[in-house]
Amino acid sequence: MLQSREANSHWRHSWSALLLAAPLSISAWALAVDQAVSSLPDLPHIVYEQFPPSLHDQLERAYNAVKANPNDATLNGDLGMVLQAHKPADSAAEICYRRAHLLDQSTLSWGYYLGLVLASEGKFEEAEVALRDASRIDPKYLPARLNLGECLLASGKWREAGEVFEVLVRENPDSPHAHYGLARVKSVRNDLNGAADSYRKACELFPSFGAAHYGLARVYERLKDQKRSQEELKLYDSTRGLAPALKDELLAKVAALNASPMDELRQAESLTEQGKISEAAVEYERALASNPQLEKAHVHLIFLYGRLGQAAKAEEHFQAGVLLDPNDPECYFNHGLLLASEERYSEAEQAFRKALETNPHYPESHTNLGYMLEGQGKLSEAVAEYERAITDAPDDPEAHFALGRIAVNRDNYAEGIQQFLICLRAEKGGNRPAYLYALGAAYARSGDRNNALQYLRQAREGAAALGQSKLEEAIQDDLKRLEEEAGPK
């Protein structure tokens, strides 16, 4: 079992007190070591089938070394590095790093790696704790402090994020990453002129910084400077996906463990997670050029080419994937997404049903089948599919959102609000502003104006921070109407 963050925090504070007590007696030192050992989470269970066969021997050696010396921080951390190298968001790597960090709180790498893994899993508040530890161990290690700022932004802690990035800009004036982070904070705070200055500085330091050009375009748009906004959007189009390199020696050590014949697949997975769809497709195609029997590469390309609007290529990879493994539910699921994007809803419905035939416990297939049924007006059948999705994945935000939307449309506001609140507890990513928007709208329709205003304002801030301009505009229109109805305070 993993410890709670509160328990870890209590242990850290006790440990700090012991270190500061001078001189530390042998008995007190032994007690501190005993406390560390007793606080360790159990060693993770590693599912070797989730990793390439070529990696099994290396993993087994590293795991057996930890089993033989469970209180060796370096061995625990080394196992975590192997796991993280091949699966960046891996719970087993998280446990290994927790153990290493508890056993050795003076080594930068264990706290830093733990923070990165937690962030990749969407556990931003826990990642914040680990990255603060890493930053205290070595305040000069820029990647740890930049990642801390990113976690604070992802958690909506704008004030704390601003404090981190302001210090980074003062101490590292040549860092485009620091200026970019500060610009995002200023944008959310509606300090538009300040945000423009910071975005411009980031672009001066790295002229091909695509995300900074896009952020600057959005700020100019909010400042009603359409000419400059369009200029920055053109620059964004030519620099999309490009960003300045960040020298991260610790992360480079993890990446070095990932050199294998499967590099293209792992690189493709990483690019997909970053939203670099076309680049990911190129990497999967390279992997298939070396080995056309890589069924999973075909499966992922169904999805990627569907996103890219290249339906013919997506269909080719579906046919190839089905031939290699006719019982892979993901193959049918991705094909269903492709068909739905082409408005071939009846065929998409059959694809999702086929995915469920091969794996009845596939929550995403239940949810998307529900969408198809709802589109045909079969609400009771759609609700049943959404509920099946929740049975398999109780925190599935999309299924709860669908149920909430249906409840609100039936004027059952209390049920809809409850479902939207569950969405927000489960969703930490890009859909969060939309869920906040839905919750605010539900409160407005129920007559609860105060809660409506609160959540709509949060939704607007979240959409602005993520660059979701159309959603931000829609929220602003509804918020303006609601504020006008409320009248002066």
C-alpha positions in Angstrom: 0.0 0.0 0.0 1.2 3.5 -0.8 1.4 6.0 2.1 -0.8 9.0 2.0 0.9 12.3 1.2 0.1 13.5 4.8 1.9 10.5 6.2 5.0 11.1 4.0 4.9 14.8 4.9 4.9 14.0 8.7 7.8 11.6 8.3 9.8 14.2 6.3 9.3 16.8 9.0 10.4 14.3 11.7 13.4 13.4 9.7 14.4 17.1 9.2 14.1 17.6 13.0 16.4 14.7 13.6 19.0 16.0 11.2 19.0 19.4 12.8 19.4 18.1 16.3 23.1 18.1 17.0 24.8 16.0 18.0 22.6 13.1 16.9 23.1 10.1 19.1 23.6 6.6 17.7 20.3 5.5 19.2 18.4 8.4 17.6 20.1 7.7 14.3 19.0 4.1 14.5 15.5 5.1 15.4 15.4 7.4 12.3 16.5 4.6 10.1 13.9 2.3 11.6 11.2 4.8 11.0 12.3 5.1 7.3 12.2 1.4 6.9 8.8 1.0 8.6 7.4 3.8 6.3 8.3 2.1 3.1 5.5 1.0 0.8 5.6 -2.6 -0.3 7.7 -3.4 -3.4 5.6 -3.1 -6.5 4.3 -6.1 -8.5 5.8 -5.9 -11.9 3.8 -7.2 -14.8 6.6 -8.3 -17.2 4.2 -8.8 -20.1 3.7 -5.0 -20.2 7.3 -4.6 -21.2 9.2 -5.7 -24.4 10.6 -9.3 -24.0 14.1 -7.9 -24.5 13.7 -6.0 -21.3 12.6 -8.9 -19.1 16.0 -10.1 -18.0 17.2 -6.5 -17.1 14.0 -5.9 -15.1 14.3 -9.3 -13.3 17.9 -8.6 -12.3 17.1 -5.2 -11.0 14.0 -6.4 -9.1 15.9 -9.4 -7.5 18.7 -7.0 -6.4 16.1 -4.9 -4.6 14.5 -7.9 -3.0 17.9 -9.0 -1.7 18.7 -5.5 -0.4 15.3 -3.8 0.2 16.7 -0.9 2.2 19.2 0.1 -0.4 18.0 3.5 -1.7 20.2 3.3 -4.9 18.9 -0.2 -5.9 15.3 0.9 -5.4 15.9 4.1 -7.4 17.8 2.2 -10.2 14.8 -0.2 -10.6 12.5 2.9 -10.8 14.7 4.3 -13.5 14.4 1.2 -15.6 10.6 1.2 -15.2 10.3 4.9 -15.9 12.5 4.7 -19.0 10.0 2.3 -20.7 6.7 3.6 -19.1 7.0 7.3 -18.1 3.6 7.2 -16.2 4.2 3.9 -14.3 2.9 3.2 -10.8 5.6 0.7 -10.1 8.3 3.3 -10.9 6.4 5.7 -8.5 6.6 3.1 -5.7 10.3 2.5 -6.3 11.1 6.2 -6.2 9.0 6.7 -3.1 11.1 4.0 -1.4 14.4 5.4 -2.6 13.3 9.0 -1.5 12.3 7.8 1.9 15.5 5.9 2.4 17.7 8.7 1.1 16.4 12.3 1.3 19.7 13.9 0.6 19.9 12.7 -3.1 18.3 15.0 -5.6 17.5 12.4 -8.2 15.0 10.3 -6.2 12.7 13.2 -5.3 13.0 14.6 -8.8 12.2 11.4 -10.5 9.3 10.8 -8.1 7.9 14.2 -9.0 8.2 13.6 -12.7 6.4 10.2 -12.5 3.6 11.6 -10.3 3.1 14.6 -12.7 3.0 12.2 -15.7 0.2 10.3 -13.9 -1.7 13.6 -13.3 -1.1 13.6 -9.5 0.1 17.2 -9.6 -0.4 18.0 -5.9 1.7 15.0 -4.8 4.3 15.8 -7.6 4.5 19.4 -6.1 5.6 18.0 -2.7 8.3 15.8 -4.3 9.6 18.6 -6.6 9.7 21.0 -3.7 11.9 18.4 -1.8 14.1 18.2 -4.9 14.4 21.9 -5.2 15.4 22.2 -1.6 18.1 19.6 -2.0 19.6 21.5 -5.0 18.1 24.9 -5.5 20.2 25.4 -8.6 18.8 22.5 -10.6 16.6 24.4 -13.0 14.5 21.4 -14.4 13.2 20.6 -11.0 12.0 24.1 -10.3 10.5 24.5 -13.8 8.6 21.3 -13.4 7.4 22.5 -9.9 6.0 25.6 -11.6 4.3 23.4 -14.2 2.7 21.3 -11.5 1.4 24.4 -9.7 -0.1 25.7 -13.0 -1.7 22.3 -13.7 -3.2 22.4 -10.2 -4.6 25.9 -10.7 -2.3 27.4 -8.0 -1.6 30.6 -10.0 -0.2 32.6 -7.1 2.3 30.0 -6.1 3.2 29.3 -9.7 3.8 33.0 -10.2 6.1 33.1 -7.2 8.2 30.2 -8.6 8.5 31.6 -12.1 9.2 35.2 -11.0 12.2 33.9 -9.0 13.3 31.7 -11.9 13.2 34.7 -14.3 15.3 36.8 -11.9 17.9 34.0 -11.5 17.8 32.6 -15.0 17.0 35.6 -17.3 18.1 33.6 -20.4 15.7 30.8 -19.8 12.8 30.9 -22.3 11.0 28.3 -20.3 10.9 30.5 -17.2 9.6 33.5 -19.2 7.0 31.3 -20.8 5.8 30.0 -17.5 5.5 33.5 -16.1 3.6 34.7 -19.2 1.0 32.0 -18.6 0.5 33.1 -15.0 0.2 36.7 -16.0 -2.3 35.8 -18.7 -4.6 34.0 -16.2 -4.3 37.0 -13.9 -5.5 39.2 -16.7 -2.2 41.1 -16.6 -2.2 41.2 -20.4 0.5 43.7 -21.0 2.8 41.8 -18.6 1.9 38.5 -20.3 2.7 40.0 -23.7 6.1 41.2 -22.4 7.0 37.7 -21.0 5.8 35.9 -24.1 7.8 38.2 -26.3 10.9 37.6 -24.2 10.5 33.9 -24.5 10.2 34.2 -28.3 13.3 36.5 -28.4 15.3 33.9 -26.6 14.0 31.1 -28.8 12.4 32.4 -32.0 10.9 29.0 -32.9 9.0 28.6 -29.6 5.6 27.5 -31.0 3.6 27.5 -27.8 4.9 31.0 -26.8 3.9 32.4 -30.2 0.4 30.9 -29.8 0.1 32.4 -26.2 1.2 35.8 -27.5 -1.3 35.6 -30.3 -4.1 34.9 -27.7 -3.0 37.8 -25.5 -2.9 40.2 -28.5 -6.4 39.0 -29.4 -7.6 39.9 -25.9 -5.9 43.3 -26.2 -7.9 43.9 -29.4 -4.7 44.0 -31.5 -5.8 41.8 -34.3 -2.9 42.6 -36.6 -0.3 41.4 -34.2 -2.4 38.5 -33.2 -2.6 37.3 -36.8 1.2 37.8 -37.2 1.8 35.6 -34.2 -0.6 32.9 -35.4 1.3 32.7 -38.6 4.6 32.3 -36.7 2.8 29.6 -34.6 1.8 27.7 -37.7 5.4 27.5 -38.9 6.8 26.6 -35.4 4.0 24.3 -34.1 5.4 21.6 -31.9 8.9 23.2 -31.6 10.3 24.2 -28.2 13.7 25.1 -26.7 15.7 22.1 -25.4 16.1 21.9 -21.7 19.4 20.5 -20.4 18.2 17.9 -17.9 21.1 15.6 -17.0 19.0 13.5 -14.6 16.3 12.8 -17.1 18.9 12.0 -19.7 20.2 9.2 -17.5 16.7 7.7 -17.6 16.4 8.1 -21.4 19.8 6.4 -21.8 18.2 3.2 -20.4 15.6 3.2 -23.2 17.9 2.5 -26.1 16.6 -0.6 -27.8 15.2 -1.8 -31.1 11.8 -0.6 -29.9 12.9 3.1 -29.8 10.5 4.1 -32.5 7.5 2.7 -30.7 8.5 4.4 -27.4 9.2 7.7 -29.2 5.9 7.5 -30.9 4.1 6.9 -27.6 5.8 9.9 -26.1 5.0 12.1 -29.1 1.3 11.0 -28.9 1.2 12.0 -25.2 2.6 15.4 -26.1 -0.1 15.9 -28.8 2.4 15.7 -31.6 0.2 13.5 -33.8 1.9 13.8 -37.2 5.3 13.2 -35.7 4.0 10.2 -33.8 2.6 8.7 -37.0 6.0 9.0 -38.6 7.7 7.1 -35.8 5.1 4.3 -35.9 5.6 4.0 -39.7 9.3 3.7 -39.1 8.8 0.9 -36.6 6.6 -0.9 -39.1 9.2 -0.5 -41.8 11.5 -2.5 -39.6 8.9 -5.0 -38.5 5.5 -5.1 -40.3 4.2 -7.6 -37.7 4.0 -4.9 -34.9 0.2 -5.1 -34.5 0.1 -2.4 -31.9 1.7 0.1 -34.3 -1.1 -0.5 -36.7 -3.7 -0.1 -34.0 -2.2 3.3 -32.9 -2.0 4.5 -36.5 -5.8 3.9 -36.9 -6.3 6.5 -34.1 -3.5 8.9 -35.3 -4.5 9.0 -39.0 -8.1 9.4 -37.9 -7.1 12.5 -35.9 -5.1 13.7 -38.9 -8.1 13.3 -41.2 -6.5 10.6 -43.3 -9.3 8.1 -43.2 -7.9 5.9 -46.1 -4.6 5.4 -44.3 -6.4 4.7 -41.0 -8.6 2.1 -42.7 -5.5 0.4 -44.2 -4.0 0.0 -40.8 -7.2 -1.3 -39.3 -7.3 -4.1 -42.0 -3.6 -4.9 -41.3 -4.2 -4.9 -37.5 -7.2 -7.2 -37.7 -5.3 -9.7 -39.8 -2.5 -9.8 -37.2 -4.8 -10.1 -34.2 -8.6 -10.4 -34.7 -9.2 -10.4 -31.0 -7.6 -7.0 -30.1 -10.5 -4.8 -28.7 -8.4 -1.6 -29.1 -8.2 -2.3 -32.8 -12.0 -2.3 -33.1 -12.4 0.6 -30.7 -10.0 2.9 -32.6 -11.9 1.9 -35.8 -15.1 2.9 -34.1 -13.6 6.3 -33.4 -12.6 6.6 -37.0 -16.0 5.7 -38.3 -17.7 8.1 -35.9 -15.5 10.9 -37.0 -16.7 10.3 -40.6 -20.4 10.3 -39.3 -20.8 6.6 -40.1 -22.6 6.2 -36.8 -24.2 2.8 -37.5 -20.9 1.3 -38.5 -19.2 2.9 -35.5 -21.8 1.4 -33.2 -21.0 -2.1 -34.6 -17.3 -1.5 -34.1 -17.8 -0.5 -30.4 -20.0 -3.6 -29.9 -17.2 -5.7 -31.5 -14.7 -4.3 -29.1 -17.0 -5.2 -26.2 -17.4 -8.8 -27.6 -13.6 -9.3 -27.3 -13.5 -7.4 -23.9 -16.8 -6.8 -22.1 -14.9 -4.7 -19.5 -13.8 -1.9 -21.8 -15.2 1.3 -20.3 -14.3 3.6 -23.2 -16.2 1.3 -25.6 -19.3 1.4 -23.3 -19.1 5.2 -23.2 -18.7 5.6 -27.0 -21.4 3.0 -27.7 -23.6 5.1 -25.4 -22.9 8.2 -27.5 -24.0 6.3 -30.6 -27.2 5.2 -29.0 -27.9 8.6 -27.6 -27.5 10.1 -31.0 -30.3 7.8 -32.2 -32.6 8.9 -29.4 -32.2 5.6 -27.4 -31.6 7.3 -24.1 -32.4 4.4 -21.8 -30.0 2.2 -23.7 -27.4 4.9 -23.7 -27.7 5.4 -20.0 -27.3 1.7 -19.5 -24.0 1.8 -21.4 -22.7 4.8 -19.4 -23.5 3.0 -16.2 -21.7 -0.1 -17.4 -18.7 2.1 -18.1 -18.8 3.4 -14.5 -19.1 -0.1 -13.2 -15.8 -1.0 -14.8 -14.2 2.4 -14.2 -15.9 4.2 -11.3 -14.0 7.5 -11.8 -14.5 7.6 -15.6 -15.2 11.4 -16.1 -16.7 11.0 -19.6 -19.3 8.6 -18.5 -20.2 10.7 -15.5 -20.4 13.8 -17.7 -22.7 12.0 -20.2 -25.0 11.0 -17.3 -24.9 14.5 -15.9 -25.8 16.0 -19.2 -28.8 13.7 -19.7 -30.0 14.5 -16.1 -29.8 18.2 -16.6 -31.6 18.0 -19.9 -34.4 16.1 -18.0 -34.4 19.0 -15.5 -33.0 16.7 -12.8 -30.4 19.4 -11.8 -29.4 17.8 -8.5 -28.4 14.6 -10.2 -26.7 16.4 -13.0 -24.7 18.6 -10.6 -23.6 15.5 -8.6 -22.4 13.8 -11.8 -20.4 16.9 -12.9 -18.8 17.2 -9.4 -17.6 13.6 -9.8 -16.1 14.6 -13.2 -14.1 17.3 -11.6 -12.7 15.1 -8.9 -11.5 12.6 -11.6 -10.4 15.0 -14.4 -7.1 16.8 -14.0 -6.4 17.4 -17.7 -7.7 19.5 -20.6 -11.4 18.6 -20.2 -11.6 20.2 -16.8 -12.7 23.7 -18.1 -15.6 22.1 -20.0 -16.7 20.2 -16.9 -16.5 23.4 -14.9 -18.6 25.1 -17.6 -21.2 22.4 -17.5 -21.4 22.5 -13.7 -21.8 26.3 -13.7 -24.5 26.1 -16.4 -26.3 23.4 -14.3 -26.3 25.6 -11.2 -27.6 28.5 -13.3 -30.5 26.5 -14.7 -31.3 25.3 -11.2 -31.5 28.9 -10.0 -28.3 28.9 -7.9 -26.7 32.0 -9.3 -23.9 32.2 -6.7 -22.5 28.8 -7.5 -23.1 29.3 -11.2 -20.9 32.5 -11.2 -18.2 30.8 -9.1 -17.8 27.8 -11.4 -18.2 29.7 -14.7 -15.4 32.0 -13.6 -13.2 29.0 -12.8 -14.1 27.6 -16.2 -13.1 30.8 -18.0 -9.8 31.0 -16.2 -9.0 27.3 -16.9 -9.9 27.7 -20.6 -7.7 30.8 -20.9 -4.8 29.0 -19.2 -5.1 26.1 -21.7 -5.5 28.3 -24.8 -9.1 27.0 -25.4 -10.2 30.2 -27.0 -13.6 29.1 -28.4 -14.6 27.6 -25.1 -13.4 30.7 -23.3 -15.5 32.9 -25.5 -18.6 30.8 -25.0 -18.1 30.8 -21.2 -17.5 34.6 -21.2 -20.8 35.2 -23.1 -22.8 33.1 -20.6 -21.0 34.6 -17.7 -21.7 38.1 -19.0 -25.4 37.4 -19.3 -25.6 35.9 -15.8 -23.7 38.8 -14.3 -26.1 41.3 -16.0 -29.1 39.4 -14.7 -27.5 39.5 -11.2 -27.3 43.3 -11.4 -25.0 45.5 -9.3 -24.0 44.1 -5.9 
